[in-house]
Amino acid sequence: MTMARSTSSSAPAALAADIVLVIVFAALGLASHEGAVDPAGLVRVAWPFAVALLAGWLALRVWTDPSAPVRKGLPLWAMTALGGLALRVITGGGAAIPFVVVTAIVLLVFLVGWRLAVHALRSARARRRPSAQ
C-alpha cells in the first residue's frame, strides 16, 4: 500500500474524529454552562465550529495527510477556532474572553492531540521494526 493510498483511506476516519470532537466540545460547554445537553443546544453551539472545521479541511486539503499534527493539525485548529468564533459573533453569539481562551485550548487539545498521539504511535512502531540490512 502506498503512502498516498493509506492517507486517503484514513481521511474519512480523521474527518469523522474531528467532527465528533467538535460536537464533544459543544456538549461539554453546554453541560458546564446550561446543565443539560439537548439537540437544539448542541446544534446551536456546534454549527459555527463544524462549518469552520469543514472549511479548514477544504482549504488545507487535510485529506492529503490527515494525521499530520503540525502541517495539517495546527492550521486546522486555528481555522476551526478562529472561524468558529467569527461565525458565532457574526450570527449574534457571544465571544467573551474566557470563552475564547477555553475554545482555543480545548480545540487545540482535541484537533491536534489525537494527531500527535497517532504520530507518536507510528514513530514508536517504526523504531521497533528491524532495519532492512
N, CA, C and O atoms as a printed pandas DataFrame, in Angstrom:
     atom_number atom_name residue_name chain_id  residue_number  x_coord  y_coord  z_coord
0              1         N          MET        A               1    0.858   -1.179    0.000
1              2        CA          MET        A               1    0.000    0.000    0.000
2              3         C          MET        A               1    0.897    1.233    0.000
3              4         O          MET        A               1    1.816    1.341    0.812
4              5         N          THR        A               2    0.632    2.138   -0.895
5              6        CA          THR        A               2    1.436    3.350   -0.978
6              7         C          THR        A               2    1.014    4.342    0.092
7              8         O          THR        A               2   -0.054    4.210    0.689
8              9         N          MET        A               3    1.863    5.338    0.330
9             10        CA          MET        A               3    1.554    6.361    1.333
10            11         C          MET        A               3    0.314    7.151    0.936
11            12         O          MET        A               3   -0.531    7.438    1.784
12            13         N          ALA        A               4    0.190    7.508   -0.348
13            14        CA          ALA        A               4   -0.979    8.272   -0.786
14            15         C          ALA        A               4   -2.256    7.485   -0.557
15            16         O          ALA        A               4   -3.269    8.041   -0.131
16            17         N          ARG        A               5   -2.208    6.198   -0.839
17            18        CA          ARG        A               5   -3.388    5.368   -0.644
18            19         C          ARG        A               5   -3.739    5.256    0.839
19            20         O          ARG        A               5   -4.915    5.322    1.198
20            21         N          SER        A               6   -2.737    5.085    1.706
21            22        CA          SER        A               6   -3.034    4.926    3.131
22            23         C          SER        A               6   -3.557    6.224    3.739
23            24         O          SER        A               6   -4.443    6.180    4.593
24            25         N          THR        A               7   -3.033    7.381    3.321
25            26        CA          THR        A               7   -3.536    8.629    3.882
26            27         C          THR        A               7   -4.933    8.925    3.375
27            28         O          THR        A               7   -5.784    9.382    4.138
28            29         N          SER        A               8   -5.184    8.670    2.090
29            30        CA          SER        A               8   -6.526    8.943    1.580
30            31         C          SER        A               8   -7.533    7.982    2.181
31            32         O          SER        A               8   -8.693    8.349    2.366
32            33         N          SER        A               9   -7.120    6.762    2.491
33            34        CA          SER        A               9   -8.056    5.815    3.096
34            35         C          SER        A               9   -8.330    6.155    4.558
35            36         O          SER        A               9   -9.358    5.752    5.101
36            37         N          SER        A              10   -7.429    6.887    5.199
37            38        CA          SER        A              10   -7.657    7.274    6.590
38            39         C          SER        A              10   -8.388    8.610    6.715
39            40         O          SER        A              10   -8.793    8.989    7.814
40            41         N          ALA        A              11   -8.562    9.323    5.608
41            42        CA          ALA        A              11   -9.201   10.637    5.649
42            43         C          ALA        A              11  -10.631   10.601    6.181
43            44         O          ALA        A              11  -10.973   11.450    7.004
44            45         N          PRO        A              12  -11.488    9.666    5.760
45            46        CA          PRO        A              12  -12.850    9.668    6.310
46            47         C          PRO        A              12  -12.879    9.467    7.830
47            48         O          PRO        A              12  -13.680   10.089    8.527
48            49         N          ALA        A              13  -12.011    8.604    8.332
49            50        CA          ALA        A              13  -11.961    8.386    9.782
50            51         C          ALA        A              13  -11.442    9.629   10.495
51            52         O          ALA        A              13  -11.927    9.977   11.572
52            53         N          ALA        A              14  -10.468   10.291    9.905
53            54        CA          ALA        A              14   -9.918   11.518   10.506
54            55         C          ALA        A              14  -10.972   12.625   10.522
55            56         O          ALA        A              14  -11.120   13.333   11.519
56            57         N          LEU        A              15  -11.696   12.771    9.426
57            58        CA          LEU        A              15  -12.758   13.784    9.377
58            59         C          LEU        A              15  -13.840   13.467   10.398
59            60         O          LEU        A              15  -14.324   14.360   11.093
60            61         N          ALA        A              16  -14.216   12.204   10.487
61            62        CA          ALA        A              16  -15.227   11.807   11.474
62            63         C          ALA        A              16  -14.745   12.102   12.889
63            64         O          ALA        A              16  -15.514   12.593   13.715
64            65         N          ALA        A              17  -13.482   11.807   13.173
65            66        CA          ALA        A              17  -12.930   12.090   14.503
66            67         C          ALA        A              17  -12.982   13.584   14.800
67            68         O          ALA        A              17  -13.362   13.991   15.898
68            69         N          ASP        A              18  -12.601   14.392   13.828
69            70        CA          ASP        A              18  -12.626   15.852   14.026
70            71         C          ASP        A              18  -14.047   16.349   14.286
71            72         O          ASP        A              18  -14.266   17.165   15.182
72            73         N          ILE        A              19  -15.000   15.866   13.515
73            74        CA          ILE        A              19  -16.392   16.289   13.700
74            75         C          ILE        A              19  -16.909   15.863   15.066
75            76         O          ILE        A              19  -17.546   16.651   15.765
76            77         N          VAL        A              20  -16.641   14.627   15.444
77            78        CA          VAL        A              20  -17.072   14.143   16.760
78            79         C          VAL        A              20  -16.461   14.990   17.866
79            80         O          VAL        A              20  -17.138   15.316   18.841
80            81         N          LEU        A              21  -15.195   15.347   17.730
81            82        CA          LEU        A              21  -14.536   16.151   18.760
82            83         C          LEU        A              21  -15.106   17.559   18.849
83            84         O          LEU        A              21  -15.173   18.124   19.941
84            85         N          VAL        A              22  -15.514   18.134   17.734
85            86        CA          VAL        A              22  -16.173   19.441   17.767
86            87         C          VAL        A              22  -17.525   19.319   18.479
87            88         O          VAL        A              22  -17.910   20.203   19.245
88            89         N          ILE        A              23  -18.231   18.237   18.225
89            90        CA          ILE        A              23  -19.513   18.011   18.901
90            91         C          ILE        A              23  -19.298   17.790   20.399
91            92         O          ILE        A              23  -20.069   18.293   21.217
92            93         N          VAL        A              24  -18.268   17.050   20.756
93            94        CA          VAL        A              24  -17.948   16.840   22.179
94            95         C          VAL        A              24  -17.604   18.174   22.839
95            96         O          VAL        A              24  -18.039   18.438   23.959
96            97         N          PHE        A              25  -16.830   19.013   22.159
97            98        CA          PHE        A              25  -16.515   20.349   22.665
98            99         C          PHE        A              25  -17.800   21.115   22.971
99           100         O          PHE        A              25  -17.935   21.702   24.044
100          101         N          ALA        A              26  -18.740   21.107   22.029
101          102        CA          ALA        A              26  -20.011   21.814   22.225
102          103         C          ALA        A              26  -20.805   21.199   23.379
103          104         O          ALA        A              26  -21.384   21.922   24.190
104          105         N          ALA        A              27  -20.833   19.883   23.452
105          106        CA          ALA        A              27  -21.580   19.206   24.520
106          107         C          ALA        A              27  -20.985   19.512   25.889
107          108         O          ALA        A              27  -21.725   19.726   26.849
108          109         N          LEU        A              28  -19.669   19.535   25.991
109          110        CA          LEU        A              28  -19.019   19.866   27.268
110          111         C          LEU        A              28  -19.358   21.287   27.697
111          112         O          LEU        A              28  -19.618   21.544   28.873
112          113         N          GLY        A              29  -19.352   22.201   26.743
113          114        CA          GLY        A              29  -19.708   23.588   27.051
114          115         C          GLY        A              29  -21.136   23.712   27.516
115          116         O          GLY        A              29  -21.415   24.403   28.496
116          117         N          LEU        A              30  -22.047   23.049   26.822
117          118        CA          LEU        A              30  -23.455   23.087   27.231
118          119         C          LEU        A              30  -23.637   22.481   28.615
119          120         O          LEU        A              30  -24.326   23.047   29.464
120          121         N          ALA        A              31  -23.025   21.348   28.834
121          122        CA          ALA        A              31  -23.175   20.667   30.124
122          123         C          ALA        A              31  -22.638   21.514   31.268
123          124         O          ALA        A              31  -23.214   21.522   32.356
124          125         N          SER        A              32  -21.536   22.229   31.035
125          126        CA          SER        A              32  -20.956   23.005   32.127
126          127         C          SER        A              32  -21.668   24.334   32.346
127          128         O          SER        A              32  -21.654   24.866   33.457
128          129         N          HIS        A              33  -22.291   24.879   31.298
129          130        CA          HIS        A              33  -22.924   26.196   31.441
130          131         C          HIS        A              33  -24.443   26.149   31.550
131          132         O          HIS        A              33  -25.049   26.998   32.204
132          133         N          GLU        A              34  -25.053   25.164   30.914
133          134        CA          GLU        A              34  -26.508   25.092   30.941
134          135         C          GLU        A              34  -27.020   23.890   31.715
135          136         O          GLU        A              34  -28.222   23.775   31.957
136          137         N          GLY        A              35  -26.134   23.004   32.101
137          138        CA          GLY        A              35  -26.504   21.860   32.918
138          139         C          GLY        A              35  -27.091   20.694   32.153
139          140         O          GLY        A              35  -27.160   19.587   32.687
140          141         N          ALA        A              36  -27.510   20.906   30.932
141          142        CA          ALA        A              36  -28.094   19.831   30.140
142          143         C          ALA        A              36  -27.675   19.998   28.685
143          144         O          ALA        A              36  -27.407   21.104   28.215
144          145         N          VAL        A              37  -27.626   18.889   28.000
145          146        CA          VAL        A              37  -27.291   18.894   26.585
146          147         C          VAL        A              37  -28.527   18.426   25.824
147          148         O          VAL        A              37  -28.951   17.277   25.950
148          149         N          ASP        A              38  -29.092   19.323   25.042
149          150        CA          ASP        A              38  -30.233   18.944   24.215
150          151         C          ASP        A              38  -29.841   19.128   22.751
151          152         O          ASP        A              38  -28.924   19.891   22.451
152          153         N          PRO        A              39  -30.525   18.439   21.840
153          154        CA          PRO        A              39  -30.131   18.514   20.420
154          155         C          PRO        A              39  -30.107   19.935   19.856
155          156         O          PRO        A              39  -29.184   20.289   19.123
156          157         N          ALA        A              40  -31.102   20.749   20.187
157          158        CA          ALA        A              40  -31.140   22.120   19.660
158          159         C          ALA        A              40  -29.953   22.932   20.176
159          160         O          ALA        A              40  -29.333   23.677   19.417
160          161         N          GLY        A              41  -29.640   22.789   21.453
161          162        CA          GLY        A              41  -28.498   23.498   22.021
162          163         C          GLY        A              41  -27.187   23.031   21.419
163          164         O          GLY        A              41  -26.285   23.831   21.169
164          165         N          LEU        A              42  -27.088   21.728   21.189
165          166        CA          LEU        A              42  -25.880   21.169   20.596
166          167         C          LEU        A              42  -25.658   21.735   19.190
167          168         O          LEU        A              42  -24.540   22.111   18.838
168          169         N          VAL        A              43  -26.718   21.791   18.395
169          170        CA          VAL        A              43  -26.605   22.366   17.053
170          171         C          VAL        A              43  -26.239   23.843   17.142
171          172         O          VAL        A              43  -25.375   24.316   16.404
172          173         N          ARG        A              44  -26.885   24.561   18.033
173          174        CA          ARG        A              44  -26.639   25.999   18.183
174          175         C          ARG        A              44  -25.184   26.292   18.518
175          176         O          ARG        A              44  -24.606   27.238   17.983
176          177         N          VAL        A              45  -24.596   25.506   19.383
177          178        CA          VAL        A              45  -23.213   25.746   19.802
178          179         C          VAL        A              45  -22.210   25.157   18.811
179          180         O          VAL        A              45  -21.174   25.771   18.553
180          181         N          ALA        A              46  -22.490   24.005   18.263
181          182        CA          ALA        A              46  -21.512   23.305   17.427
182          183         C          ALA        A              46  -21.424   23.808   15.994
183          184         O          ALA        A              46  -20.348   23.766   15.398
184          185         N          TRP        A              47  -22.544   24.287   15.418
185          186        CA          TRP        A              47  -22.537   24.549   13.977
186          187         C          TRP        A              47  -21.448   25.511   13.509
187          188         O          TRP        A              47  -20.834   25.240   12.478
188          189         N          PRO        A              48  -21.167   26.631   14.211
189          190        CA          PRO        A              48  -20.129   27.521   13.675
190          191         C          PRO        A              48  -18.763   26.849   13.596
191          192         O          PRO        A              48  -17.993   27.085   12.665
192          193         N          PHE        A              49  -18.477   26.016   14.579
193          194        CA          PHE        A              49  -17.180   25.340   14.624
194          195         C          PHE        A              49  -17.126   24.194   13.624
195          196         O          PHE        A              49  -16.074   23.927   13.042
196          197         N          ALA        A              50  -18.248   23.517   13.421
197          198        CA          ALA        A              50  -18.300   22.455   12.416
198          199         C          ALA        A              50  -18.131   23.031   11.012
199          200         O          ALA        A              50  -17.417   22.457   10.189
200          201         N          VAL        A              51  -18.774   24.146   10.738
201          202        CA          VAL        A              51  -18.626   24.803    9.429
202          203         C          VAL        A              51  -17.176   25.249    9.229
203          204         O          VAL        A              51  -16.603   25.036    8.160
204          205         N          ALA        A              52  -16.594   25.857   10.236
205          206        CA          ALA        A              52  -15.194   26.295   10.144
206          207         C          ALA        A              52  -14.259   25.096    9.964
207          208         O          ALA        A              52  -13.294   25.167    9.202
208          209         N          LEU        A              53  -14.545   24.009   10.658
209          210        CA          LEU        A              53  -13.748   22.789   10.518
210          211         C          LEU        A              53  -13.804   22.280    9.076
211          212         O          LEU        A              53  -12.769   21.967    8.488
212          213         N          LEU        A              54  -14.994   22.197    8.514
213          214        CA          LEU        A              54  -15.134   21.706    7.141
214          215         C          LEU        A              54  -14.458   22.645    6.146
215          216         O          LEU        A              54  -13.841   22.189    5.183
216          217         N          ALA        A              55  -14.569   23.948    6.373
217          218        CA          ALA        A              55  -13.874   24.909    5.513
218          219         C          ALA        A              55  -12.361   24.708    5.614
219          220         O          ALA        A              55  -11.654   24.784    4.609
220          221         N          GLY        A              56  -11.869   24.454    6.821
221          222        CA          GLY        A              56  -10.451   24.191    7.009
222          223         C          GLY        A              56  -10.003   22.934    6.287
223          224         O          GLY        A              56   -8.943   22.911    5.663
224          225         N          TRP        A              57  -10.812   21.890    6.375
225          226        CA          TRP        A              57  -10.486   20.652    5.663
226          227         C          TRP        A              57  -10.331   20.914    4.167
227          228         O          TRP        A              57   -9.412   20.401    3.528
228          229         N          LEU        A              58  -11.235   21.712    3.621
229          230        CA          LEU        A              58  -11.178   22.007    2.184
230          231         C          LEU        A              58  -10.008   22.926    1.843
231          232         O          LEU        A              58   -9.250   22.645    0.914
232          233         N          ALA        A              59   -9.858   24.002    2.575
233          234        CA          ALA        A              59   -8.803   24.981    2.275
234          235         C          ALA        A              59   -7.408   24.387    2.432
235          236         O          ALA        A              59   -6.505   24.678    1.648
236          237         N          LEU        A              60   -7.246   23.554    3.451
237          238        CA          LEU        A              60   -5.934   22.981    3.750
238          239         C          LEU        A              60   -5.683   21.641    3.066
239          240         O          LEU        A              60   -4.581   21.095    3.132
240          241         N          ARG        A              61   -6.722   21.116    2.406
241          242        CA          ARG        A              61   -6.642   19.785    1.783
242          243         C          ARG        A              61   -6.131   18.751    2.801
243          244         O          ARG        A              61   -5.184   18.007    2.544
244          245         N          VAL        A              62   -6.781   18.738    3.940
245          246        CA          VAL        A              62   -6.350   17.885    5.048
246          247         C          VAL        A              62   -6.324   16.416    4.640
247          248         O          VAL        A              62   -5.511   15.652    5.159
248          249         N          TRP        A              63   -7.191   16.010    3.729
249          250        CA          TRP        A              63   -7.248   14.610    3.315
250          251         C          TRP        A              63   -5.934   14.110    2.733
251          252         O          TRP        A              63   -5.731   12.898    2.660
252          253         N          THR        A              64   -5.020   15.012    2.309
253          254        CA          THR        A              64   -3.745   14.580    1.744
254          255         C          THR        A              64   -2.798   14.016    2.799
255          256         O          THR        A              64   -1.909   13.229    2.473
256          257         N          ASP        A              65   -2.977   14.404    4.043
257          258        CA          ASP        A              65   -2.172   13.866    5.154
258          259         C          ASP        A              65   -2.927   14.154    6.454
259          260         O          ASP        A              65   -2.489   14.980    7.256
260          261         N          PRO        A              66   -4.047   13.483    6.661
261          262        CA          PRO        A              66   -4.977   13.870    7.726
262          263         C          PRO        A              66   -4.446   13.770    9.148
263          264         O          PRO        A              66   -4.974   14.424   10.047
264          265         N          SER        A              67   -3.416   12.969    9.369
265          266        CA          SER        A              67   -2.935   12.825   10.747
266          267         C          SER        A              67   -1.671   13.628   11.032
267          268         O          SER        A              67   -1.062   13.455   12.088
268          269         N          ALA        A              68   -1.265   14.499   10.116
269          270        CA          ALA        A              68   -0.065   15.319   10.333
270          271         C          ALA        A              68   -0.357   16.384   11.391
271          272         O          ALA        A              68   -1.171   17.276   11.152
272          273         N          PRO        A              69    0.295   16.305   12.560
273          274        CA          PRO        A              69   -0.053   17.227   13.638
274          275         C          PRO        A              69    0.349   18.676   13.381
275          276         O          PRO        A              69   -0.388   19.587   13.758
276          277         N          VAL        A              70    1.485   18.908   12.758
277          278        CA          VAL        A              70    1.958   20.280   12.566
278          279         C          VAL        A              70    1.476   20.842   11.232
279          280         O          VAL        A              70    0.911   21.935   11.185
280          281         N          ARG        A              71    1.694   20.111   10.166
281          282        CA          ARG        A              71    1.369   20.617    8.828
282          283         C          ARG        A              71   -0.129   20.742    8.587
283          284         O          ARG        A              71   -0.554   21.640    7.861
284          285         N          LYS        A              72   -0.934   19.877    9.171
285          286        CA          LYS        A              72   -2.387   19.923    8.970
286          287         C          LYS        A              72   -3.127   20.244   10.263
287          288         O          LYS        A              72   -4.067   21.040   10.252
288          289         N          GLY        A              73   -2.725   19.646   11.363
289          290        CA          GLY        A              73   -3.450   19.806   12.625
290          291         C          GLY        A              73   -3.445   21.221   13.172
291          292         O          GLY        A              73   -4.496   21.744   13.542
292          293         N          LEU        A              74   -2.279   21.846   13.228
293          294        CA          LEU        A              74   -2.212   23.209   13.777
294          295         C          LEU        A              74   -2.980   24.224   12.934
295          296         O          LEU        A              74   -3.757   25.003   13.485
296          297         N          PRO        A              75   -2.786   24.239   11.604
297          298        CA          PRO        A              75   -3.584   25.195   10.828
298          299         C          PRO        A              75   -5.081   24.891   10.879
299          300         O          PRO        A              75   -5.899   25.810   10.871
300          301         N          LEU        A              76   -5.440   23.615   10.931
301          302        CA          LEU        A              76   -6.854   23.251   11.027
302          303         C          LEU        A              76   -7.437   23.736   12.350
303          304         O          LEU        A              76   -8.558   24.241   12.391
304          305         N          TRP        A              77   -6.678   23.582   13.425
305          306        CA          TRP        A              77   -7.123   24.080   14.736
306          307         C          TRP        A              77   -7.355   25.594   14.680
307          308         O          TRP        A              77   -8.381   26.086   15.151
308          309         N          ALA        A              78   -6.397   26.330   14.102
309          310        CA          ALA        A              78   -6.519   27.787   14.039
310          311         C          ALA        A              78   -7.737   28.192   13.216
311          312         O          ALA        A              78   -8.491   29.082   13.612
312          313         N          MET        A              79   -7.929   27.544   12.081
313          314        CA          MET        A              79   -9.079   27.884   11.234
314          315         C          MET        A              79  -10.393   27.530   11.912
315          316         O          MET        A              79  -11.372   28.270   11.807
316          317         N          THR        A              80  -10.414   26.394   12.610
317          318        CA          THR        A              80  -11.646   25.970   13.285
318          319         C          THR        A              80  -11.981   26.904   14.439
319          320         O          THR        A              80  -13.124   27.341   14.574
320          321         N          ALA        A              81  -10.992   27.209   15.267
321          322        CA          ALA        A              81  -11.237   28.078   16.416
322          323         C          ALA        A              81  -11.579   29.495   15.978
323          324         O          ALA        A              81  -12.595   30.047   16.400
324          325         N          LEU        A              82  -10.747   30.084   15.141
325          326        CA          LEU        A              82  -10.978   31.470   14.717
326          327         C          LEU        A              82  -12.218   31.598   13.838
327          328         O          LEU        A              82  -13.021   32.514   14.011
328          329         N          GLY        A              83  -12.363   30.676   12.900
329          330        CA          GLY        A              83  -13.529   30.713   12.022
330          331         C          GLY        A              83  -14.817   30.469   12.783
331          332         O          GLY        A              83  -15.824   31.135   12.542
332          333         N          GLY        A              84  -14.784   29.515   13.703
333          334        CA          GLY        A              84  -15.970   29.226   14.511
334          335         C          GLY        A              84  -16.353   30.395   15.396
335          336         O          GLY        A              84  -17.532   30.724   15.523
336          337         N          LEU        A              85  -15.362   31.023   16.008
337          338        CA          LEU        A              85  -15.640   32.199   16.839
338          339         C          LEU        A              85  -16.183   33.350   15.987
339          340         O          LEU        A              85  -17.107   34.051   16.399
340          341         N          ALA        A              86  -15.608   33.536   14.812
341          342        CA          ALA        A              86  -16.093   34.606   13.927
342          343         C          ALA        A              86  -17.538   34.356   13.509
343          344         O          ALA        A              86  -18.363   35.268   13.551
344          345         N          LEU        A              87  -17.842   33.143   13.112
345          346        CA          LEU        A              87  -19.222   32.825   12.726
346          347         C          LEU        A              87  -20.171   32.998   13.904
347          348         O          LEU        A              87  -21.293   33.480   13.747
348          349         N          ARG        A              88  -19.714   32.602   15.073
349          350        CA          ARG        A              88  -20.537   32.747   16.272
350          351         C          ARG        A              88  -20.864   34.223   16.526
351          352         O          ARG        A              88  -22.014   34.564   16.805
352          353         N          VAL        A              89  -19.873   35.082   16.430
353          354        CA          VAL        A              89  -20.075   36.519   16.669
354          355         C          VAL        A              89  -20.956   37.131   15.575
355          356         O          VAL        A              89  -21.883   37.886   15.869
356          357         N          ILE        A              90  -20.663   36.805   14.328
357          358        CA          ILE        A              90  -21.420   37.354   13.198
358          359         C          ILE        A              90  -22.910   37.011   13.306
359          360         O          ILE        A              90  -23.767   37.796   12.899
360          361         N          THR        A              91  -23.202   35.843   13.854
361          362        CA          THR        A              91  -24.596   35.402   13.937
362          363         C          THR        A              91  -25.232   35.720   15.285
363          364         O          THR        A              91  -26.291   35.184   15.613
364          365         N          GLY        A              92  -24.598   36.585   16.065
365          366        CA          GLY        A              92  -25.212   37.055   17.297
366          367         C          GLY        A              92  -24.836   36.305   18.560
367          368         O          GLY        A              92  -25.385   36.586   19.626
368          369         N          GLY        A              93  -23.925   35.370   18.468
369          370        CA          GLY        A              93  -23.470   34.652   19.661
370          371         C          GLY        A              93  -22.404   35.439   20.392
371          372         O          GLY        A              93  -21.817   36.367   19.837
372          373         N          GLY        A              94  -22.160   35.077   21.607
373          374        CA          GLY        A              94  -21.165   35.765   22.409
374          375         C          GLY        A              94  -19.776   35.203   22.205
375          376         O          GLY        A              94  -19.606   34.073   21.748
376          377         N          ALA        A              95  -18.793   35.999   22.547
377          378        CA          ALA        A              95  -17.400   35.557   22.492
378          379         C          ALA        A              95  -16.613   36.263   23.593
379          380         O          ALA        A              95  -15.648   36.980   23.327
380          381         N          ALA        A              96  -17.043   36.045   24.828
381          382        CA          ALA        A              96  -16.321   36.608   25.969
382          383         C          ALA        A              96  -14.909   36.024   26.000
383          384         O          ALA        A              96  -14.678   34.903   25.545
384          385         N          ILE        A              97  -13.986   36.788   26.535
385          386        CA          ILE        A              97  -12.576   36.368   26.573
386          387         C          ILE        A              97  -12.407   34.975   27.191
387          388         O          ILE        A              97  -11.683   34.162   26.616
388          389         N          PRO        A              98  -13.036   34.654   28.330
389          390        CA          PRO        A              98  -12.867   33.292   28.852
390          391         C          PRO        A              98  -13.345   32.219   27.862
391          392         O          PRO        A              98  -12.729   31.158   27.760
392          393         N          PHE        A              99  -14.431   32.488   27.136
393          394        CA          PHE        A              99  -14.914   31.525   26.137
394          395         C          PHE        A              99  -13.901   31.361   25.017
395          396         O          PHE        A              99  -13.656   30.245   24.558
396          397         N          VAL        A             100  -13.313   32.458   24.576
397          398        CA          VAL        A             100  -12.308   32.402   23.513
398          399         C          VAL        A             100  -11.109   31.570   23.965
399          400         O          VAL        A             100  -10.608   30.739   23.209
400          401         N          VAL        A             101  -10.653   31.791   25.187
401          402        CA          VAL        A             101   -9.488   31.064   25.715
402          403         C          VAL        A             101   -9.797   29.572   25.838
403          404         O          VAL        A             101   -9.008   28.731   25.406
404          405         N          VAL        A             102  -10.939   29.253   26.426
405          406        CA          VAL        A             102  -11.317   27.843   26.596
406          407         C          VAL        A             102  -11.493   27.180   25.232
407          408         O          VAL        A             102  -11.054   26.049   25.026
408          409         N          THR        A             103  -12.130   27.879   24.309
409          410        CA          THR        A             103  -12.312   27.348   22.956
410          411         C          THR        A             103  -10.969   27.018   22.326
411          412         O          THR        A             103  -10.784   25.928   21.785
412          413         N          ALA        A             104  -10.040   27.949   22.395
413          414        CA          ALA        A             104   -8.722   27.737   21.793
414          415         C          ALA        A             104   -8.008   26.549   22.419
415          416         O          ALA        A             104   -7.426   25.729   21.708
416          417         N          ILE        A             105   -8.048   26.452   23.733
417          418        CA          ILE        A             105   -7.336   25.362   24.418
418          419         C          ILE        A             105   -7.985   24.014   24.131
419          420         O          ILE        A             105   -7.295   23.057   23.780
420          421         N          VAL        A             106   -9.288   23.932   24.275
421          422        CA          VAL        A             106   -9.968   22.640   24.085
422          423         C          VAL        A             106   -9.822   22.167   22.646
423          424         O          VAL        A             106   -9.511   21.000   22.409
424          425         N          LEU        A             107  -10.043   23.058   21.681
425          426        CA          LEU        A             107   -9.912   22.635   20.288
426          427         C          LEU        A             107   -8.470   22.291   19.930
427          428         O          LEU        A             107   -8.238   21.416   19.096
428          429         N          LEU        A             108   -7.505   22.959   20.541
429          430        CA          LEU        A             108   -6.100   22.590   20.323
430          431         C          LEU        A             108   -5.844   21.166   20.812
431          432         O          LEU        A             108   -5.271   20.345   20.096
432          433         N          VAL        A             109   -6.274   20.891   22.028
433          434        CA          VAL        A             109   -6.076   19.541   22.584
434          435         C          VAL        A             109   -6.798   18.501   21.732
435          436         O          VAL        A             109   -6.248   17.439   21.441
436          437         N          PHE        A             110   -8.032   18.810   21.335
437          438        CA          PHE        A             110   -8.818   17.844   20.575
438          439         C          PHE        A             110   -8.289   17.638   19.153
439          440         O          PHE        A             110   -8.062   16.498   18.746
440          441         N          LEU        A             111   -8.091   18.703   18.404
441          442        CA          LEU        A             111   -7.777   18.567   16.981
442          443         C          LEU        A             111   -6.309   18.268   16.707
443          444         O          LEU        A             111   -5.982   17.632   15.705
444          445         N          VAL        A             112   -5.435   18.714   17.578
445          446        CA          VAL        A             112   -4.013   18.421   17.395
446          447         C          VAL        A             112   -3.599   17.224   18.254
447          448         O          VAL        A             112   -2.701   16.468   17.883
448          449         N          GLY        A             113   -4.258   17.058   19.398
449          450        CA          GLY        A             113   -3.886   15.990   20.324
450          451         C          GLY        A             113   -3.946   14.603   19.732
451          452         O          GLY        A             113   -3.002   13.826   19.875
452          453         N          TRP        A             114   -5.052   14.274   19.065
453          454        CA          TRP        A             114   -5.139   12.921   18.503
454          455         C          TRP        A             114   -4.109   12.729   17.387
455          456         O          TRP        A             114   -3.600   11.625   17.190
456          457         N          ARG        A             115   -3.808   13.790   16.669
457          458        CA          ARG        A             115   -2.801   13.694   15.605
458          459         C          ARG        A             115   -1.408   13.460   16.199
459          460         O          ARG        A             115   -0.618   12.692   15.649
460          461         N          LEU        A             116   -1.111   14.119   17.317
461          462        CA          LEU        A             116    0.170   13.881   17.995
462          463         C          LEU        A             116    0.262   12.450   18.498
463          464         O          LEU        A             116    1.318   11.824   18.411
464          465         N          ALA        A             117   -0.840   11.930   19.025
465          466        CA          ALA        A             117   -0.854   10.544   19.515
466          467         C          ALA        A             117   -0.605    9.562   18.371
467          468         O          ALA        A             117    0.170    8.617   18.524
468          469         N          VAL        A             118   -1.251    9.776   17.235
469          470        CA          VAL        A             118   -1.041    8.911   16.066
470          471         C          VAL        A             118    0.406    8.999   15.607
471          472         O          VAL        A             118    1.027    7.979   15.311
472          473         N          HIS        A             119    0.942   10.204   15.548
473          474        CA          HIS        A             119    2.335   10.392   15.139
474          475         C          HIS        A             119    3.290    9.655   16.089
475          476         O          HIS        A             119    4.233    8.997   15.648
476          477         N          ALA        A             120    3.034    9.773   17.388
477          478        CA          ALA        A             120    3.896    9.096   18.376
478          479         C          ALA        A             120    3.809    7.585   18.229
479          480         O          ALA        A             120    4.826    6.896   18.307
480          481         N          LEU        A             121    2.607    7.064   18.019
481          482        CA          LEU        A             121    2.452    5.613   17.842
482          483         C          LEU        A             121    3.165    5.128   16.584
483          484         O          LEU        A             121    3.833    4.095   16.605
484          485         N          ARG        A             122    3.025    5.864   15.504
485          486        CA          ARG        A             122    3.705    5.481   14.259
486          487         C          ARG        A             122    5.215    5.538   14.410
487          488         O          ARG        A             122    5.926    4.671   13.901
488          489         N          SER        A             123    5.703    6.543   15.100
489          490        CA          SER        A             123    7.151    6.656   15.321
490          491         C          SER        A             123    7.658    5.508   16.178
491          492         O          SER        A             123    8.721    4.945   15.911
492          493         N          ALA        A             124    6.893    5.161   17.212
493          494        CA          ALA        A             124    7.297    4.048   18.083
494          495         C          ALA        A             124    7.318    2.743   17.304
495          496         O          ALA        A             124    8.232    1.935   17.468
496          497         N          ARG        A             125    6.319    2.534   16.461
497          498        CA          ARG        A             125    6.289    1.311   15.635
498          499         C          ARG        A             125    7.482    1.268   14.688
499          500         O          ARG        A             125    8.110    0.223   14.518
500          501         N          ALA        A             126    7.788    2.394   14.079
501          502        CA          ALA        A             126    8.907    2.444   13.130
502          503         C          ALA        A             126   10.234    2.136   13.825
503          504         O          ALA        A             126   11.104    1.492   13.240
504          505         N          ARG        A             127   10.390    2.589   15.058
505          506        CA          ARG        A             127   11.627    2.333   15.814
506          507         C          ARG        A             127   11.735    0.858   16.194
507          508         O          ARG        A             127   12.842    0.333   16.310
508          509         N          ARG        A             128   10.602    0.183   16.389
509          510        CA          ARG        A             128   10.640   -1.228   16.782
510          511         C          ARG        A             128   10.922   -2.151   15.617
511          512         O          ARG        A             128   11.371   -3.278   15.827
512          513         N          ARG        A             129   10.671   -1.710   14.394
513          514        CA          ARG        A             129   10.913   -2.553   13.230
514          515         C          ARG        A             129   12.409   -2.746   13.037
515          516         O          ARG        A             129   13.189   -1.800   13.140
516          517         N          PRO        A             130   12.797   -3.980   12.755
517          518        CA          PRO        A             130   14.222   -4.181   12.471
518          519         C          PRO        A             130   14.576   -3.538   11.136
519          520         O          PRO        A             130   13.774   -3.526   10.201
520          521         N          SER        A             131   15.792   -3.003   11.066
521          522        CA          SER        A             131   16.220   -2.341    9.826
522          523         C          SER        A             131   16.464   -3.420    8.763
523          524         O          SER        A             131   16.854   -4.548    9.066
524          525         N          ALA        A             132   16.223   -3.037    7.530
525          526        CA          ALA        A             132   16.387   -3.980    6.397
526          527         C          ALA        A             132   17.814   -3.865    5.873
527          528         O          ALA        A             132   18.078   -3.158    4.901
528          529         N          GLN        A             133   18.724   -4.570    6.529
529          530        CA          GLN        A             133   20.129   -4.539    6.085
530          531         C          GLN        A             133   20.604   -5.916    5.798
531          532         O          GLN        A             133   21.758   -6.103    5.413
